[in-house]
Structures are given as structure tokens and as C-alpha cells.
């Protein structure tokens, strides 16, 4: 037996980590369609407030809360993937322990 096959999970983990870093930098490509619509709606509300000469605090707060919810979603996804990776490694270790003989010879 070689090493446990975690390549698929490792690839997914790296994808989610890249998405998380992009969200922290303020990029929008990792957002889902609903999250993008909510961001555009908040931006439009802020633009309307500016046009009417009012403060944009509400729109900025909405955009910040959407960004933090996206971070929470990606962190939860990352945690689930790490758990899946650990399960694969544990199953491999258990199978290997069963396979090895317990006697001297």
C-alpha cells in the first residue's frame, strides 16, 4: 500500500483557499449569483444615496456583511474539506493496521 489518495480533496482545498484569499482582497469572482446580486443592490443603494446627497453608511454596512457571510461560507467549506481529508487518511491508516501481521514472523 502506498500513500492515501487525497489528491482530489487537496485540489479542492487549494481551490477554496484561493477563493477565500480573493474574497479577502475584495474580488467578486468567488461569489455566488445571489451574493453578487445582493452586492450590486447594495452598490446601487449607495449610489442613489450619493446622488441624493445622503450618507452611504447603510450600503457600506450591507456590503461588509455580505463579504463576511461569503468568508464564513468559504471557511465552513474549507473545514468540511479538511475533515474529509482527515477521514481518508484515518481510513487508510486503519486499513494498513489491519493488514500488518501482529506476530513475530
C-alpha positions as CSV (number, residue, x, y, z in Angstrom):
1,X,0.0,0.0,0.0
2,X,1.3,3.4,-0.9
3,X,0.0,6.7,0.5
4,X,-3.6,7.6,0.9
5,X,-5.1,9.1,-2.2
6,X,-6.0,12.7,-1.1
7,X,-5.2,14.4,-4.4
8,X,-8.8,15.2,-5.2
9,X,-9.5,16.7,-1.8
10,X,-6.2,18.6,-1.7
11,X,-7.1,20.1,-5.1
12,X,-10.5,21.2,-3.8
13,X,-8.8,22.6,-0.6
14,X,-6.5,24.7,-2.7
15,X,-9.4,26.0,-4.9
16,X,-11.3,27.1,-1.8
17,X,-8.2,28.7,-0.3
18,X,-7.7,30.7,-3.4
19,X,-11.4,31.8,-3.4
20,X,-11.1,32.8,0.3
21,X,-8.0,34.9,-0.4
22,X,-9.8,36.5,-3.4
23,X,-12.8,37.4,-1.2
24,X,-10.4,38.9,1.4
25,X,-8.9,41.1,-1.3
26,X,-12.3,42.3,-2.3
27,X,-12.7,40.4,-5.6
28,X,-16.1,39.2,-6.7
29,X,-15.5,36.2,-8.8
30,X,-15.9,33.6,-6.0
31,X,-19.3,35.0,-5.1
32,X,-22.5,33.0,-6.0
33,X,-25.1,34.6,-8.1
34,X,-27.3,35.6,-5.2
35,X,-24.3,37.2,-3.3
36,X,-23.4,39.1,-6.5
37,X,-27.0,40.4,-6.9
38,X,-27.0,41.5,-3.2
39,X,-23.7,43.3,-3.7
40,X,-25.0,45.1,-6.8
41,X,-28.2,46.0,-4.9
42,X,-26.2,47.5,-2.1
43,X,-24.0,49.4,-4.5
44,X,-27.0,50.8,-6.3
45,X,-28.5,51.9,-3.0
46,X,-25.2,53.6,-2.1
47,X,-25.1,55.3,-5.5
48,X,-28.7,56.5,-5.0
49,X,-27.8,57.9,-1.6
50,X,-24.8,59.7,-3.0
51,X,-27.0,61.2,-5.8
52,X,-29.5,62.4,-3.2
53,X,-26.7,63.8,-1.0
54,X,-27.0,61.4,1.9
55,X,-24.6,59.1,3.7
56,X,-23.7,55.7,2.3
57,X,-23.2,54.0,5.7
58,X,-26.1,51.6,5.2
59,X,-24.9,50.4,1.8
60,X,-21.3,50.0,3.1
61,X,-22.6,48.0,6.1
62,X,-24.6,45.7,3.8
63,X,-21.7,45.2,1.5
64,X,-19.4,44.4,4.5
65,X,-22.0,41.9,5.9
66,X,-22.3,40.2,2.6
67,X,-18.5,39.9,2.4
68,X,-18.2,38.4,5.8
69,X,-21.0,35.9,5.1
70,X,-19.1,34.8,2.0
71,X,-16.0,34.4,4.1
72,X,-18.0,32.3,6.6
73,X,-19.4,30.1,3.9
74,X,-15.9,29.5,2.4
75,X,-14.4,28.8,5.8
76,X,-17.1,26.3,6.5
77,X,-16.4,24.7,3.1
78,X,-12.7,24.6,3.9
79,X,-13.4,23.0,7.3
80,X,-15.5,20.3,5.7
81,X,-12.8,19.5,3.2
82,X,-10.2,19.2,5.9
83,X,-12.5,16.9,7.8
84,X,-12.9,14.8,4.6
85,X,-9.2,14.6,4.1
86,X,-8.6,13.5,7.7
87,X,-11.3,10.8,7.3
88,X,-9.5,9.5,4.2
89,X,-6.1,9.4,6.0
90,X,-7.7,7.7,9.0
91,X,-9.4,5.0,6.9
92,X,-6.1,4.4,5.2
93,X,-4.3,4.0,8.5
94,X,-6.9,1.7,9.9
95,X,-6.7,-0.5,6.7
96,X,-3.0,-0.6,6.9
97,X,-3.0,-1.5,10.6
98,X,-5.4,-4.4,9.9
99,X,-3.2,-5.7,7.1
100,X,0.0,-5.8,9.0
101,X,0.6,-9.1,10.9
102,X,0.7,-8.9,14.7
103,X,3.1,-11.8,15.3
104,X,6.8,-12.1,15.2
105,X,7.1,-13.9,11.9
